[in-house]
């Protein structure tokens, strides 16, 4: 996940920017407060993990831990393999070759990102089941019956990895395509002139140069796979996300959930380090290939293979799921009344808009603090505050519920003993804690958009305003906010859509009377009522097209 590096104004904005030492202002203080709030779930898990001593850890390791470790690791590796092969292969074909339909596929290959992985899992489990249209058609054509053939089980770990790879490969595709387009044209042609075949030139010149971008895309894929709950739970694959969910809600074992979250945190830290290292060494070339220039010429049958290779992932990841949902919605759809369905949509809208507002405001504070300060402490605070995207929803949920439960109990006890007044929980089990968790989870998305917008604002504008006596707040209100309007709108839209799709954190933290589109889909699909879930699924999928189009536009620019 690309993040902007901290920069100072260096143009008379503030003593902190021009001289280096940290000057404590409200923007830096705001960044530290946001970082402290975002760090609560991590600190809770770290502090709670040793509870029970070595004996509890040994017992955990000898029972369920090995299954979670093996399944989570295998799912991440297989998903990364599928997404890497598809993402790198399609990016190279789109960037370096020319074939019929290439211009359409260049943006259509991003569409699978609009499909939540758990919805794709529900659809393919329905399509590929024994009574589904694929196997039924196969038996009709061949005359086979039960026991005459072996059909691959989609509800398996390889099946889950395939589905996750089909909807997550655009992360690799977008970054790899940008890297291939920015590479030196002369180096590739020099390799070809020395007798290297196209494949050899690709593996020895183009691929190594794009390695940082590809690694960054794979880091995003791994983060999303680690955070996945819906696919693993529906396919009955024991992973850390499903284990935390079951331990906390089904078994009521909070200590076990916190210990599993601690092991999951190790994966998160490794992915954060991997993602940060992947952003080193990215360079652009002034000798890059033009958009109308082909590095590798394809003949007729090679063009056909390129077309199939690029079209198939888009069809499997977006076309088939979308078409199947449309058919189910038109044929059956949700039997709930329009008023009830609107209540689910309204709850989703309320959560999404609330999280979008909180994240956008927090992102502005962080980005402006980054712009004004060269302090390592402030940069560290911003880094901590933007770790949320790497934190799975299940981990965030248990990391927040534990301390807030203690806080609620303390407030209730104090109110009862002091004033004789007894009230319910103030935070746990309310929408406030859910919005808190979602804001921590998706603050990174908003920050990336806002900080990118700040980079386009010349520091000279800040310096000119300050020379005329404007304070930092005036500079923000009169200069930055108007110029940042597109970036703020993009940040809010991205957070809104991600909130709409979020499943594990919503399931664990939502109030009992709150039902979102995502939880509606999950509940119906878990009861094998995919036809009824198709209406809410289509609404989520349609909303997911917004950030996909934004990502594609950003990749072009």
C-alpha positions in Angstrom: 0.0 0.0 0.0 1.8 3.1 -1.2 2.3 5.8 1.4 3.8 9.2 1.1 7.0 9.9 2.9 7.2 12.7 5.5 8.3 16.0 4.1 8.8 19.4 5.7 7.8 22.6 4.0 11.2 24.1 4.0 9.7 27.4 2.8 9.1 29.4 6.0 6.0 27.4 7.1 7.2 26.9 10.6 10.3 26.6 12.7 9.8 22.9 12.8 9.9 22.7 9.0 12.8 25.1 8.4 15.1 24.4 11.4 14.5 20.8 12.2 13.7 20.7 15.9 10.1 19.7 16.8 7.8 22.5 17.8 4.8 21.2 19.6 1.7 22.6 17.9 -1.8 21.4 17.8 -1.3 19.5 14.5 1.6 17.4 15.8 -0.3 16.9 19.0 -3.4 15.8 17.0 -1.2 13.3 15.1 0.1 11.8 18.4 -3.4 11.5 19.8 -4.7 9.8 16.7 -1.7 7.4 16.8 -2.4 6.7 20.5 -6.0 5.8 19.7 -5.0 3.6 16.8 -2.4 1.8 18.9 -4.9 0.7 21.6 -5.8 -2.6 20.0 -2.2 -3.5 19.3 -1.1 -2.6 22.8 -4.0 -4.6 24.3 -3.0 -7.7 22.4 0.7 -7.4 23.2 -0.1 -6.9 26.9 -2.7 -9.6 27.1 -0.8 -12.3 25.2 1.4 -13.5 28.1 -1.5 -14.1 30.4 -1.7 -17.7 31.6 2.0 -18.1 31.4 4.0 -20.6 29.4 1.7 -23.5 30.2 -1.2 -21.9 28.3 1.0 -21.2 25.3 2.2 -24.8 25.3 -1.3 -26.1 25.5 -2.3 -23.7 22.6 0.6 -24.9 20.5 -0.2 -28.6 21.1 -3.9 -28.3 20.1 -5.1 -25.8 17.5 -2.2 -23.4 16.8 -0.5 -25.6 14.3 -3.7 -25.9 12.2 -4.1 -22.1 12.2 -0.5 -21.5 11.3 -0.4 -24.0 8.5 -3.7 -23.1 7.0 -3.1 -19.3 7.2 0.4 -19.6 5.8 -0.7 -21.9 3.0 -3.7 -19.8 2.1 -1.5 -16.7 1.9 1.2 -18.3 -0.2 -1.3 -19.9 -2.7 -3.3 -16.7 -3.0 -0.1 -14.8 -3.6 1.0 -17.3 -6.3 -2.4 -17.1 -8.1 -2.5 -13.3 -7.9 1.1 -12.9 -8.8 0.9 -15.0 -11.9 -2.3 -13.4 -13.1 -1.3 -9.8 -12.1 2.2 -9.9 -13.6 1.2 -11.8 -16.7 -1.7 -9.5 -17.6 0.3 -6.4 -16.7 3.1 -7.4 -19.1 0.8 -8.3 -21.9 -1.1 -5.0 -21.6 2.1 -2.9 -21.3 4.4 -4.6 -23.8 2.1 -6.1 -26.5 -0.7 -5.1 -28.8 -3.7 -7.4 -29.4 -7.5 -6.9 -30.2 -9.4 -5.7 -27.1 -6.3 -4.6 -25.3 -7.6 -1.0 -24.6 -10.8 -2.3 -23.1 -9.1 -5.0 -21.0 -6.5 -2.5 -19.7 -9.2 -1.0 -17.4 -11.6 -4.0 -17.3 -8.9 -6.1 -15.6 -9.3 -4.0 -12.5 -13.0 -4.8 -12.1 -12.6 -7.9 -9.9 -11.6 -5.6 -7.0 -15.3 -4.5 -6.9 -16.3 -8.0 -5.9 -15.9 -8.8 -2.2 -14.1 -12.1 -1.8 -16.8 -13.6 0.4 -19.5 -12.9 -2.2 -17.3 -14.5 -4.9 -17.0 -17.6 -2.6 -20.8 -17.8 -2.2 -21.3 -17.6 -5.9 -18.7 -20.2 -7.0 -19.8 -22.6 -4.2 -23.3 -22.4 -5.7 -22.2 -22.6 -9.3 -19.8 -25.6 -8.8 -21.8 -27.6 -6.2 -23.2 -31.0 -7.2 -26.6 -29.6 -7.8 -25.2 -26.4 -9.4 -25.4 -25.6 -13.1 -21.9 -26.6 -14.0 -22.0 -30.2 -12.7 -25.6 -30.6 -13.7 -24.8 -29.6 -17.2 -21.8 -31.9 -17.2 -23.9 -34.9 -16.2 -26.5 -33.9 -18.8 -23.9 -33.8 -21.6 -22.0 -37.0 -20.6 -24.8 -39.1 -19.0 -22.7 -39.6 -15.9 -24.2 -40.1 -12.5 -22.9 -39.8 -8.9 -19.7 -41.7 -8.6 -18.8 -41.7 -12.3 -16.5 -38.7 -12.1 -14.4 -36.7 -9.7 -15.0 -33.0 -9.7 -12.6 -30.6 -7.9 -14.0 -29.4 -4.6 -14.2 -25.6 -4.5 -14.8 -25.7 -0.8 -11.2 -26.4 0.0 -8.0 -24.5 0.8 -6.9 -24.4 -2.9 -10.4 -23.4 -3.9 -10.3 -20.5 -1.4 -6.9 -19.4 -2.6 -8.2 -19.5 -6.2 -11.1 -17.3 -5.4 -9.1 -14.9 -3.3 -6.5 -14.7 -6.1 -9.1 -14.0 -8.7 -10.5 -11.0 -6.9 -7.2 -9.6 -5.5 -4.8 -9.9 -8.5 -5.7 -6.3 -9.6 -3.4 -5.0 -6.7 -0.5 -6.7 -8.4 -1.7 -5.8 -11.9 -2.0 -2.1 -11.2 1.4 -1.7 -9.7 3.1 -4.0 -12.1 1.5 -2.3 -15.1 2.7 1.1 -13.9 6.2 -0.3 -13.3 6.4 -1.9 -16.8 5.2 1.3 -18.4 7.9 3.4 -16.7 10.8 1.1 -17.5 13.6 1.9 -19.9 12.8 1.1 -23.5 16.5 1.1 -24.4 17.5 -1.6 -21.9 14.8 -4.0 -23.2 15.7 -3.4 -26.8 19.4 -3.8 -26.1 18.7 -7.2 -24.6 16.7 -8.2 -27.7 19.4 -6.9 -30.0 21.9 -9.1 -28.2 19.9 -12.2 -29.2 17.7 -12.6 -26.1 14.3 -14.1 -26.8 11.2 -12.1 -25.6 10.7 -14.4 -22.6 14.4 -14.2 -21.6 14.4 -10.4 -22.0 11.3 -10.2 -19.8 12.7 -12.5 -17.0 16.2 -10.9 -17.0 15.4 -7.2 -17.7 11.8 -6.2 -17.2 10.8 -8.4 -14.3 13.8 -7.6 -12.0 13.2 -3.9 -12.6 9.6 -4.2 -11.7 10.3 -6.3 -8.6 9.6 -3.5 -6.0 6.3 -2.7 -7.5 5.3 -6.4 -7.8 6.3 -7.0 -4.2 4.2 -4.0 -3.1 1.2 -5.5 -4.9 1.8 -8.9 -3.3 2.1 -7.3 0.1 -1.4 -5.9 -0.3 -2.7 -9.3 -1.5 -1.2 -11.0 1.6 -2.7 -8.4 3.9 -6.2 -8.9 2.4 -5.8 -12.7 2.6 -4.7 -12.6 6.2 -7.7 -10.4 7.0 -10.2 -12.6 5.1 -12.9 -14.1 7.2 -15.9 -14.7 4.9 -14.2 -17.1 2.5 -12.3 -19.1 5.1 -15.4 -19.4 7.3 -17.7 -20.4 4.5 -15.3 -23.0 3.3 -14.6 -24.3 6.8 -10.9 -23.5 6.7 -9.4 -22.9 10.2 -7.4 -19.7 10.0 -6.5 -17.0 12.5 -9.5 -14.8 11.5 -12.0 -17.6 11.9 -10.3 -18.9 15.1 -10.5 -15.4 16.7 -14.1 -15.1 15.7 -15.1 -18.5 17.0 -13.1 -18.2 20.2 -14.6 -14.8 21.1 -18.2 -15.3 20.1 -18.9 -19.0 19.8 -16.8 -20.3 22.7 -16.7 -17.1 24.9 -13.0 -17.7 25.5 -11.6 -14.1 25.4 -8.1 -15.1 26.5 -7.8 -17.6 23.7 -9.0 -15.0 21.2 -6.4 -12.6 22.4 -3.6 -15.2 22.2 -4.6 -16.0 18.6 -4.6 -12.3 17.8 -1.1 -12.0 19.2 0.1 -14.7 16.8 -1.8 -13.0 14.0 0.0 -9.8 14.9 3.3 -11.4 14.1 2.1 -12.0 10.5 0.9 -8.3 10.4 4.3 -7.0 11.5 6.1 -9.2 8.9 3.8 -7.9 6.2 4.3 -4.3 7.2 8.1 -4.7 7.0 7.8 -6.5 3.7 5.6 -3.8 2.3 7.9 -1.0 3.5 10.9 -2.7 2.0 9.1 -3.3 -1.3 8.8 0.5 -1.8 12.6 1.0 -2.0 14.3 1.2 -5.3 11.3 2.2 -7.4 12.5 4.4 -10.3 11.0 5.8 -13.4 12.7 6.1 -16.8 12.7 9.0 -19.2 13.1 6.3 -21.9 9.8 4.7 -21.1 7.7 3.1 -23.8 4.9 5.2 -25.3 1.3 3.9 -24.9 1.1 3.1 -28.6 4.4 1.3 -28.8 4.7 -2.5 -28.7 7.9 -4.0 -27.1 7.0 -7.5 -28.3 5.3 -8.2 -31.6 2.7 -11.0 -31.6 1.4 -13.0 -34.5 -2.2 -14.1 -35.0 -2.4 -17.1 -32.7 -0.2 -15.4 -30.1 -2.6 -12.4 -30.0 -5.5 -14.9 -29.5 -3.7 -16.4 -26.5 -2.9 -13.0 -25.1 -6.6 -12.0 -25.4 -7.8 -15.2 -23.7 -5.2 -14.9 -20.9 -6.2 -11.3 -20.1 -10.0 -11.8 -20.6 -10.3 -14.9 -18.5 -9.3 -13.5 -15.1 -11.7 -10.5 -15.6 -14.5 -12.8 -16.6 -13.9 -15.2 -13.7 -13.3 -12.5 -11.1 -16.1 -10.1 -12.1 -18.1 -11.1 -15.2 -19.4 -14.4 -14.0 -20.1 -13.4 -10.4 -21.9 -10.2 -11.5 -24.0 -12.0 -14.2 -25.0 -14.8 -11.7 -26.1 -12.2 -9.1 -28.2 -10.4 -11.7 -29.9 -13.6 -12.7 -30.6 -14.6 -9.1 -31.8 -11.1 -8.2 -34.2 -11.0 -11.2 -35.4 -14.6 -10.6 -35.8 -14.6 -6.8 -34.0 -11.7 -5.0 -34.5 -10.8 -1.4 -38.1 -11.5 -0.3 -37.9 -8.9 2.4 -40.0 -5.8 2.0 -38.5 -2.7 0.4 -38.8 -0.9 3.8 -36.8 -3.7 5.6 -34.1 -3.8 2.8 -33.9 0.0 3.0 -33.2 -0.3 6.8 -30.2 -2.5 6.1 -29.0 -0.1 3.4 -29.6 2.8 5.8 -27.5 1.2 8.6 -24.7 0.6 6.0 -24.9 4.2 4.8 -24.8 5.5 8.4 -21.7 3.4 9.3 -20.0 4.2 6.0 -20.6 8.0 6.2 -19.6 8.1 9.9 -16.3 6.2 9.3 -15.7 8.3 6.1 -16.1 11.6 8.1 -13.9 10.4 11.0 -11.1 9.1 8.7 -11.1 12.1 6.4 -10.8 14.6 9.3 -8.1 12.4 10.9 -6.3 12.1 7.6 -6.2 15.9 7.1 -4.7 16.3 10.6 -2.0 13.7 9.9 -1.2 14.9 6.5 -0.9 18.6 7.6 1.3 17.5 10.6 3.5 15.6 8.2 3.8 18.6 5.9 4.7 21.0 8.8 7.1 18.8 10.8 10.4 17.1 10.2 10.3 15.4 13.6 11.0 11.7 13.7 8.5 11.4 16.6 5.7 12.9 14.5 6.6 10.7 11.5 6.6 7.7 13.8 3.2 8.7 15.2 1.9 9.0 11.6 3.3 5.6 10.8 1.6 4.0 13.8 -1.7 5.8 13.0 -1.7 4.4 9.5 -1.0 0.8 10.4 -4.7 0.0 10.5 -5.0 -1.3 6.9 -2.6 -4.1 7.8 -4.7 -5.0 10.9 -7.4 -7.6 10.1 -10.9 -6.8 11.3 -11.1 -9.7 13.7 -7.8 -8.6 15.3 -9.0 -5.0 15.7 -12.3 -6.2 17.2 -10.8 -8.3 20.0 -8.1 -5.7 20.6 -10.7 -3.0 21.2 -13.4 -5.0 23.1 -11.1 -6.1 25.9 -10.0 -2.7 27.2 -13.3 -1.0 26.4 -15.1 -3.7 28.3 -13.0 -3.0 31.4 -13.6 0.7 30.9 -17.4 0.2 30.7 -17.4 -1.9 33.8 -15.4 0.6 35.7 -17.7 3.5 34.7 -20.8 1.4 35.6 -19.4 0.5 39.0 -18.4 4.1 39.7 -21.8 5.4 38.7 -23.6 2.8 40.9 -21.4 3.2 44.0 -21.2 7.0 43.8 -24.6 8.1 42.5 -26.7 5.0 43.0 -27.4 5.1 39.3 -27.1 1.9 37.1 -26.9 2.1 33.4 -25.9 -0.1 30.5 -22.6 -0.3 28.7 -21.6 3.0 27.2 -19.2 1.9 24.4 -19.2 -1.9 24.0 -22.1 -3.1 22.0 -22.8 0.3 20.5 -22.2 1.8 17.1 -19.6 4.1 18.5 -17.1 1.2 19.1 -17.8 -0.1 15.6 -17.1 3.2 14.0 -14.0 3.5 16.0 -12.7 0.1 14.8 -13.6 0.9 11.2 -11.9 4.2 11.4 -8.7 2.7 12.7 -8.9 0.0 9.9 -9.4 2.4 7.0 -7.6 5.5 8.1 -4.7 4.5 5.9 -6.9 4.6 2.8 -7.9 8.2 3.5 -4.4 9.3 4.5 -2.9 8.0 1.3 -5.4 10.0 -0.8 -5.1 13.2 1.3 -1.3 13.2 1.6 -1.1 12.7 -2.2 -3.2 15.8 -2.6 -1.0 17.7 -0.2 2.1 16.8 -2.4 0.5 18.7 -5.3 0.1 21.9 -3.3 3.3 24.1 -3.8 4.9 25.0 -0.4 5.3 28.5 -1.8 1.5 29.0 -1.3 1.9 28.3 2.4 4.9 30.5 2.7 3.1 33.4 1.0 0.0 33.0 3.3 2.2 32.9 6.4 4.1 36.0 5.3 0.8 37.9 5.1 0.1 36.9 8.7 -2.1 33.8 8.3 -1.9 31.2 10.9 -1.7 27.4 10.3 -5.5 27.1 10.7 -6.1 29.9 8.2 -3.7 28.3 5.7 -5.5 25.0 6.1 -9.0 26.5 5.8 -8.4 29.1 3.0 -5.8 27.3 0.9 -5.5 23.6 1.5 -9.1 22.6 1.9 -10.3 24.2 -1.4 -7.4 22.7 -3.3 -7.8 19.3 -1.6 -11.5 18.9 -2.4 -10.9 16.2 -5.0 -8.6 14.3 -2.7 -10.9 14.6 0.2 -13.8 13.4 -1.9 -11.8 10.4 -3.0 -10.7 9.6 0.5 -14.3 9.7 1.8 -15.5 7.6 -1.1 -12.8 4.9 -0.6 -13.4 4.7 3.2 -17.2 4.5 2.6 -17.0 1.6 0.2 -14.5 -0.3 2.3 -16.8 0.1 5.3 -19.7 -1.1 3.3 -17.8 -4.3 2.5 -16.2 -5.0 5.9 -17.4 -8.2 7.5 -15.5 -9.6 10.6 -15.2 -6.4 12.6 -18.9 -5.6 11.9 -20.0 -9.1 12.9 -18.1 -8.9 16.2 -18.7 -5.3 17.2 -22.2 -4.4 15.9 -25.1 -3.8 18.2 -27.7 -6.5 18.3 -30.2 -4.3 16.4 -27.9 -3.3 13.6 -27.9 -5.2 10.3 -25.8 -4.0 7.4 -25.8 -5.2 3.8 -22.7 -7.2 4.4 -24.0 -9.0 7.5 -27.3 -9.6 5.6 -25.4 -11.3 2.8 -23.4 -13.3 5.3 -26.4 -14.5 7.3 -28.4 -15.5 4.2 -25.4 -17.2 2.5 -24.6 -19.1 5.6 -28.1 -20.5 5.5 -27.6 -21.5 1.9 -30.0 -18.7 0.7 -27.8 -17.2 -2.0 -30.7 -16.3 -4.2 -32.1 -14.1 -1.4 -28.7 -12.7 -0.7 -28.2 -11.6 -4.3 -30.0 -8.3 -3.9 -27.8 -7.0 -1.1 -24.8 -8.5 -2.8 -25.5 -6.6 -6.0 -25.8 -3.3 -4.0 -22.4 -4.0 -2.5 -20.8 -4.9 -5.8 -22.3 -1.8 -7.5 -20.9 0.4 -4.8 -17.5 -1.3 -5.1 -17.2 -0.1 -8.6 -16.5 3.5 -7.4 -13.1 2.9 -5.8 -12.1 0.5 -8.6 -12.6 3.3 -11.2 -10.7 5.7 -9.0 -7.8 3.2 -8.7 -7.8 2.7 -12.5 -7.8 6.5 -13.1 -4.9 7.0 -10.6 -2.9 4.2 -12.2 -3.2 6.0 -15.6 -2.1 9.3 -14.2 
